[in-house]
Amino acid sequence: MLVKLTVKKNDQDKSLFNTDIATNKDFATDKIKTTNINILLNRVRLDKKRTLKKRILFVFILTSIISSLAVYFNA
């Protein structure tokens, strides 16, 4: 007499073919993330401040290089 044993993994409890379409739609709507608009606005303000600081530093370095070259060649 031949006895057949069936071993099933815990991962295989759910079949992909038997899932309900309505539950998939609910799952998709639950994954939607909301973002606070104040966080986004603060990030934009901080980015503007950083770019302004970079531009001021660049202009300062550029003018100092040009003025030092002008003094060097005029002397």
C-alpha positions as a printed Julia matrix, in Angstrom:
75×3 Matrix{Float64}:
   0.0    0.0     0.0
   1.37   3.42   -1.02
   0.73   6.42    1.21
   1.12   9.89   -0.22
   2.01  12.68    2.17
   1.41  16.26    1.22
   3.61  18.88    2.8
   2.51  22.46    2.44
   4.65  25.47    3.25
   3.25  28.29    5.32
   3.94  30.71    2.45
   1.63  28.77    0.17
  -1.51  29.22    2.24
  -2.81  31.96   -0.01
  -3.2   31.31   -3.67
  -2.69  34.2    -6.04
  -5.46  32.97   -8.29
  -8.14  32.94   -5.62
  -7.71  36.49   -4.36
 -10.7   38.76   -4.52
 -10.46  41.82   -6.75
 -12.26  44.01   -4.21
  -9.67  43.29   -1.55
  -6.9   44.26   -3.97
  -8.59  47.62   -4.56
  -8.89  48.25   -0.84
  -5.24  47.36   -0.37
  -4.22  49.82   -3.07
  -6.15  52.66   -1.45
  -4.61  51.91    1.94
  -1.08  52.31    0.55
  -1.69  55.93   -0.56
   0.46  58.25    1.52
  -0.52  61.75    2.47
   2.03  64.49    2.95
   1.69  67.55    5.11
   1.84  70.67    2.94
   3.69  72.61    5.65
   6.58  70.14    5.48
   6.82  70.66    1.73
   6.71  74.44    2.05
   9.4   74.42    4.71
  11.6   72.29    2.49
  11.15  74.74   -0.37
  12.07  77.65    1.91
  15.19  75.87    3.12
  16.21  75.07   -0.45
  15.8   78.73   -1.41
  17.96  79.8     1.52
  20.67  77.31    0.57
  20.76  78.42   -3.05
  20.89  82.07   -1.99
  23.82  81.37    0.34
  25.64  79.49   -2.43
  25.11  82.34   -4.88
  26.33  84.95   -2.4
  29.43  82.86   -1.64
  30.12  82.35   -5.35
  29.8   86.08   -6.1
  32.04  86.96   -3.14
  34.75  84.52   -4.24
  34.5   85.67   -7.86
  34.8   89.37   -6.96
  37.7   88.7    -4.6
  39.57  86.77   -7.3
  38.95  89.47   -9.9
  39.94  92.28   -7.52
  43.11  90.44   -6.41
  44.08  89.88  -10.05
  43.44  93.56  -10.81
  45.63  94.65   -7.9
  48.37  92.18   -8.89
  48.58  93.29  -12.52
  48.29  97.05  -11.72
  51.02  97.02   -9.13
